[in-house]
Amino acid sequence: MQPHRKPAVSTAVAVAVVAAVLAGCERGTSTGAGPSATGPAEAGCPAVVAGAEAAVQRAENRPVWHGPTRGPRAVPGKSIVYVAQTMTNPGVAGAAEGVRDAAKAIGWDVRVIDGQGTPAGIQAAFSQALALRPSGIVIGGFDPKLTSQQVTKANALHIPLIGWHAVDSPGPSKDPELFTNITTRVQDVAKISADWVIAHSHGHAGTVVFTDASIPFARNKSELIKKELATCSGVRLLAEENIPISDTSSRTPQQVSALLSRFRNRWTHSIAINDVYFADAAPALRAAGKKGAGAPFNIGAGDGDPSAFQRINSKQFQAATVPEPLSQQGWQILDEFNRAFSGEPPSGYVSPVHISTAANSSGATTWDPPGYRAAYRKIWGR
């Protein structure tokens, strides 16, 4: 909050306070703990800790394939265009690479068009995709409302659209009209990241949450994270840092330094809606003399990009991530298109959440669950 002069009348004071509070909810601000953070740390929450530990253990295990095992044989001769929000986004790029990999297996042509991360660029990329008259179009990591005219035209041309992180929920969408949307459930990602903090701290943590309130999806995720943290009376929400993802490199180091000065050793854990915050937090933590394998222990509730795995595996200011299975989701995108081309409904499959740590990642730089390639090849007859 910015300092302000003391108004002459009480009404002006009330107006100023309300304005300051509203400003604190917007771009690049920090808020302190709310009522959920005031529980006594010494009280703990043994029952909640036990449940969190069980959930974390399940999420850290390497699962067997529980996705589709039946479906239509591969329809030949199809072409797909992947419209990417920006190929500098590791999640978008990872899903695109999965689509390319799957296309080789199923025998289709794939073209990726980079929207360059701007509304005008994404709209131009989508228009270019439509001009190619492909069999299907992927909405790769952007809000379809940004390209509503192009979406309407694709629907009119009966070109099926499949989203990757395009809308909040997995599955088919009526408005905008998508055959299906591929993503993990935000509720599951938020809950397991908070459960990790509860379990890792044994119910005694001082936590900072990093979010981007300008993105409704991210704002919702951080609200769900805070809700789960609040189930444990010994876990205190020290602050919520609102830093737009586009500003992380410039703002995060400064905010981390301020948090260290403000909370010192009370800050034990962090959760960020995207791993990128910890890439930019690391230099400030290092400059403050913090150890890479020590507190604050950080978990990303984001895509699980390669740099996050590198920090985790080298124990440099990130302990865990809740990654998307990007390659598997790329294969699922093509399987869903094949169902659309065959006149069948979507598979309904949603990837379960997973937690990657140095102990279970085996040095990998992505989360790639076992079994899906063989399963999809068998379905497609490839």
C-alpha positions, 0 to 999 in steps of 0.5 A: 500500500502507498502512504497517504495523507490523513484526511480531515474528516472520518468519511474521507478516511473510510474512503481512503481505506477502502481504496487502499484495500482494493488497490491491494488486490490488484497488480503487484501487491502483497497482502498479509495473513487473513483470519485463516492464518491466525491459528496458534502454530503450537496447536498443530493439526495431527488428523489433517497432517495424517491425511495430507501425508497419505495424499502426498505419498499417493501423488509421489508414487509412479502410477500405472496407466489408468487412461483409455485402453479402447477407442477408434482405429486411426483415421488416416490422412488428417492434419492438425494445427497447434496454435500456441499462446507462445512457444517460450512458455515451457508448458505450451511448448511441451504439449506441442512437442507431445502432439508432434511426437504422437503425430508421427505414431498415428501418421498425421501432419502437424503444424505449430503456429506461434502466437508470440504471447500477444493478443494480436499475435494469437489472433493472427496465428489462429486466422492463419490456422483457419486459412490452412483448412486443417482437420482440427485445431488445438487452442494451446494455452490461451483463453478462447475468448481472446479469439472469439471470432476465429472460434466462431468461424472454426465452429461454422466450418465444422473444424473440431477444436481441442483446448490445452489449458484453454478453459478452467475445467477438463472435458467438453465445453459449450461456451466456447465450443470445444470438443474437449479441454485437456488439463489436470483439475485445478482443485486437485493441483491446488489441494496437493500442493498445499497438502505437501506443505502441511505434510512436509512441515508436520503441520507447523509452517509459515507460508507465502503464496505467489500468484497472478491475480490478473489471470482468473485461473491463477487467482482461483488456484491460489484461493483454493491453495489458501483454503486447503492451507487453512485446514491446519491450524498450525500453518500460517499464511504469512503473505500472498504475493500478487506478481503478474507472470510477465513481471516475475523477473523484475518484481520477484527478487525485490519482493523476496528480499522484502519478505525475508526482511519482514518474516526472517526465519518464520518464512518456512514454505512457499507455494507458487501458481507457476514454477517461474516464480522460483527461478526468479526468487533463487538469486535473492534467496542466495544473496541473503545467504539461504541454503538451496536445500533449506527453508523456505521450502518451495513447491510449484503448483504449475506446469513443471517445466525443465528448469523447475526439475533442474532446481529440484534435482540440484536442490537449489531453492525448489523442493517439489513441483506438481507437473503436468504430464505434457507429452502424455497430454499431447498424445491425448490431444490427438486421441481425442481428435481421432474420436471426434473424426470417428463420431465418438465422444471424448474419452473423459480421461483426466490425468491424476496429479503427481508430485515430483521431487529429487527423490522420485524424478531420477534426474528427469527434467519432465514428468512422463508417466509410463504406459500411455504410448503403448496404450494409444498405439494399441487403440490406433492400431499403430 
